[in-house]
Amino acid sequence: MCLLALAIGQSEAWPLLLASNRDEFFHRPTQPLARWHSDSGHLIISGRDELAGGTWLGLTPGGRVALLTNVREPGASVAGRSRGELPLAWLHSTETAEPFLARLEGQAYSGFNLVVGDMRAGSWHWASNRQPAHMGVAAGWQQRALPPGVYGLSNAFLDTPWPKTQQLKRAMQAAVIGGENPAEVLWPALADANEASPTDLPQTGVAPDMERQLSSAWVRFADGRYGTRASTLVQASPAAQGWAVDVQEKTWSPEGACSLRQERLHWPSA
C-alpha cells in the first residue's frame, strides 16, 4: 500500500475512518478483499499478495487492524523477508502493541511503515525500520503511539508532507466534519489522478519523470505496467456493544476497469 489517511476518534458517528490506495506492478499476482483463514486458523479480512503470501491491509473480527507501506529507498538491496508478513503477524497475535513491536526483527526487512491498531483496547501505534538521513533514509528503528487524530502516510514516514498525503488528509478531515457519508468525500480523493507541480515534488532519489507519475493519489504509469491496483475504505460506526464495520475495496485492472467488493462485520467492545 502506498497511500493512506486514518482518522481515529475524531467523530462520534465514525470513530474510525481509513482510506488507502495500494500501488503495485500489475503482473504481480494478487487476491482481492475476502475472508480467509490462515494456516493457523485465524480469520482474516484482507487482500493477499499471492507471490509472497502477505497483505498490505487487514482486519480481524476481534477489532485488530494492520496497515503497511514501503519506504521509498531507490537502489537499496532487497532484504530477505517479505514485508507483507508483518500485518499478518499482528492480526494473528494476541499481544499488545509494545511487546509485539519490540520483538520485530526490523533488519530482516526492506524499509517499511507499519500501523497496528486494536479498537477494543483503544490502541494505535506506528513503527518504521528506517529513519530520516541526509539525502534519503537510513537503517534504524522508530515508533510511537497514535492518540486520537488524523494521520497520513505514503512511502516516507508518518505525516511527511508530500502533496498527495496532505491532500488525502484534508479529504479525511472534511469527511469527519461532514459526518453523514464519508465515502462521498473519500472515494473521489482516492481516485484523484492530478500530479503535483514540479516545484512541489518530493526528492526521493528516483528519476524526475517517475517522481511526477508517483505524485498523484491514484497512480497509473504511462506504460501501464504499474499503478493503483486497489482502493480501500474502512468505516466503523457505533453499534450495539461495539462497532459496525463496513470494508469496501475497489480493484483496478491494467485497462482501468473497476470492480467493487464489500465485507461487513461487527467489532465487539472491550
C-alpha positions in Angstrom: 0.0 0.0 0.0 1.3 3.4 -0.9 -1.0 6.0 0.5 -3.4 6.1 3.4 -5.2 8.5 5.7 -6.5 7.5 9.1 -9.0 9.2 11.4 -9.0 7.8 15.0 -11.6 9.0 17.5 -12.4 12.2 15.6 -16.2 11.7 15.3 -18.9 10.1 17.4 -20.6 8.9 14.2 -17.3 7.5 12.8 -14.8 6.6 15.5 -12.6 5.0 12.8 -12.2 6.0 9.2 -9.5 4.7 6.9 -8.9 5.4 3.2 -6.0 3.8 1.3 -4.5 3.1 -2.1 -2.2 0.2 -2.9 0.1 0.7 -5.9 1.9 -2.2 -7.4 3.0 -3.8 -10.7 0.0 -5.3 -12.5 1.8 -8.5 -13.3 2.2 -9.3 -9.5 -0.5 -11.9 -8.7 -3.0 -10.7 -6.0 -6.2 -11.9 -4.4 -8.8 -9.2 -3.8 -10.5 -8.4 -0.5 -12.1 -11.5 1.1 -12.5 -13.5 4.3 -9.9 -16.3 4.6 -8.4 -18.5 7.2 -4.6 -18.5 7.8 -2.7 -21.7 8.2 -3.0 -21.2 12.0 -6.8 -21.0 11.7 -7.2 -17.2 12.2 -10.0 -15.5 10.2 -8.6 -12.5 8.3 -10.3 -9.9 6.1 -7.9 -8.7 3.6 -6.5 -8.8 0.1 -3.5 -11.1 -0.4 -0.2 -11.0 -2.3 0.0 -14.4 -4.0 3.7 -14.1 -4.7 4.9 -13.8 -1.0 1.7 -14.6 0.8 1.3 -11.4 2.9 -1.0 -8.4 2.8 -0.9 -4.6 2.9 -4.1 -4.0 4.9 -6.1 -6.4 7.0 -8.6 -6.7 9.8 -9.9 -9.4 12.2 -13.4 -9.9 13.6 -11.9 -9.1 17.0 -11.1 -5.5 16.1 -7.5 -5.7 15.1 -6.2 -3.6 12.1 -2.9 -3.6 10.3 -1.6 -1.3 7.6 1.7 -1.4 5.7 3.5 0.9 3.3 7.0 0.6 1.8 9.7 3.3 2.5 11.0 4.5 -0.9 14.8 4.0 -1.0 15.9 3.6 -4.6 19.0 1.5 -5.1 18.7 -0.3 -1.7 19.3 -4.0 -1.6 16.2 -6.2 -1.1 16.1 -7.8 2.4 15.3 -11.5 2.7 11.9 -11.4 4.3 8.7 -10.2 2.8 7.2 -7.0 4.5 3.7 -8.4 3.8 4.1 -10.9 6.6 4.2 -8.0 9.2 0.5 -7.1 9.1 -0.4 -10.8 9.3 1.8 -11.2 12.3 -0.1 -8.5 14.1 -3.5 -9.9 13.1 -2.5 -13.4 14.4 -1.1 -12.0 17.6 -2.8 -11.5 21.0 -0.1 -9.3 22.3 -0.4 -5.6 22.9 1.5 -3.3 20.5 4.5 -2.5 22.7 5.8 -6.1 23.1 4.7 -7.0 19.6 6.8 -4.2 18.0 9.7 -4.8 20.4 10.3 -8.3 19.1 10.1 -7.5 15.4 13.4 -8.0 13.6 13.4 -4.8 11.6 16.8 -5.5 10.0 15.3 -8.6 8.3 13.1 -6.4 6.0 13.4 -3.7 3.4 12.1 -0.3 4.5 8.6 -0.2 5.9 5.9 1.7 7.8 3.6 -0.4 9.9 0.5 0.8 11.6 -1.2 -1.5 14.1 -4.5 -0.9 15.8 -6.7 -2.6 18.4 -10.2 -1.0 18.6 -11.2 -2.9 21.7 -8.1 -1.7 23.5 -8.3 1.8 22.0 -4.6 1.4 21.0 -2.9 2.5 17.8 0.9 2.6 17.0 3.1 3.4 14.1 6.6 1.9 13.6 9.3 2.0 10.9 12.6 0.3 10.5 14.0 3.4 8.7 15.0 6.8 9.9 15.5 10.1 8.1 19.1 10.7 6.9 20.8 13.3 4.7 19.6 12.9 1.1 17.5 9.8 1.9 16.8 7.3 4.6 18.9 5.0 6.8 18.5 1.8 8.8 17.1 2.4 12.3 14.0 2.0 14.3 11.3 4.5 15.3 7.9 4.0 16.7 5.2 6.0 18.6 1.7 5.6 19.9 -1.0 7.4 18.0 -3.5 9.3 20.1 -6.8 10.3 18.5 -6.2 12.4 15.4 -6.0 12.4 11.6 -2.8 10.9 10.1 -1.4 10.5 6.7 1.2 8.1 5.3 2.8 7.3 2.0 6.3 6.0 1.1 8.1 8.2 3.5 7.4 8.5 7.3 4.2 9.2 9.2 2.8 12.7 8.2 5.6 13.5 5.9 4.1 16.4 3.9 4.1 15.0 0.4 1.4 16.7 -1.7 -0.8 13.6 -2.1 -0.5 12.7 1.6 -1.6 16.2 2.6 -4.5 16.2 0.1 -5.8 12.9 1.4 -5.5 14.1 5.0 -7.5 17.2 4.1 -10.2 15.0 2.5 -10.2 12.8 5.6 -10.7 15.9 7.8 -13.6 17.0 5.5 -15.1 13.6 5.7 -15.0 13.7 9.5 -16.6 17.1 9.7 -19.2 16.2 7.1 -20.3 13.2 9.1 -23.2 11.8 7.1 -21.4 9.8 4.3 -17.6 9.9 4.4 -17.4 7.8 1.2 -18.7 10.7 -0.9 -15.6 12.6 0.0 -13.0 9.8 0.3 -13.6 7.9 -2.9 -13.0 10.9 -5.2 -9.9 11.8 -3.1 -8.5 8.3 -3.7 -9.3 8.5 -7.4 -7.5 11.8 -7.8 -5.1 11.4 -10.7 -3.8 15.0 -10.7 0.0 15.1 -10.4 1.9 17.6 -8.1 3.5 20.6 -9.7 7.2 20.3 -10.4 8.1 22.7 -7.5 6.1 20.6 -5.0 7.5 17.1 -5.9 9.4 15.3 -3.2 13.0 14.4 -3.8 13.3 10.7 -3.1 16.1 9.7 -5.5 14.0 8.4 -8.3 14.0 9.9 -11.8 12.0 13.1 -12.1 9.5 11.6 -14.5 8.9 8.7 -12.2 8.6 11.1 -9.2 5.9 13.0 -11.2 3.9 9.9 -12.0 4.1 8.8 -8.4 2.9 12.1 -7.0 -0.8 11.6 -7.6 -3.1 9.8 -5.2 -4.3 7.5 -8.0 -1.2 6.3 -9.9 -1.0 4.9 -13.5 2.3 4.8 -15.3 2.2 5.8 -18.9 3.4 2.3 -20.0 0.6 0.7 -18.0 2.8 -1.6 -16.1 2.4 -0.1 -12.6 -0.3 1.8 -10.8 -3.0 1.9 -8.2 -4.5 -1.6 -8.1 -6.8 -1.4 -5.0 -8.5 1.5 -3.2 -10.0 0.6 0.2 -12.3 2.4 2.6 -13.0 1.2 6.2 -15.8 2.9 8.1 -16.6 2.0 11.7 -19.8 3.3 13.3 -21.3 2.7 16.8 -23.5 -0.3 17.1 -24.8 -2.4 20.0 -22.0 -3.4 22.3 -19.3 -2.4 19.7 -18.9 -1.1 16.2 -20.4 -1.9 12.8 -17.6 -2.0 10.2 -18.0 -1.6 6.5 -15.0 -2.5 4.4 -15.1 -1.7 0.7 -12.4 -2.3 -1.9 -12.3 -1.1 -5.5 -9.8 -3.1 -7.6 -8.5 -1.7 -10.9 -7.4 -3.6 -14.0 -4.5 -2.5 -16.2 -7.1 -1.2 -18.6 -8.8 0.9 -15.9 -11.8 -1.3 -15.3 -13.0 -1.2 -11.7 -14.8 -3.8 -9.5 -16.1 -3.4 -6.0 -16.1 -5.9 -3.1 -17.5 -5.4 0.3 -17.3 -7.0 3.7 -19.3 -6.2 6.8 -18.5 -7.2 10.3 -19.2 -6.3 14.0 -16.4 -5.5 16.3 -17.3 -6.1 20.0 -16.3 -3.5 22.5 -13.9 -4.4 25.4 
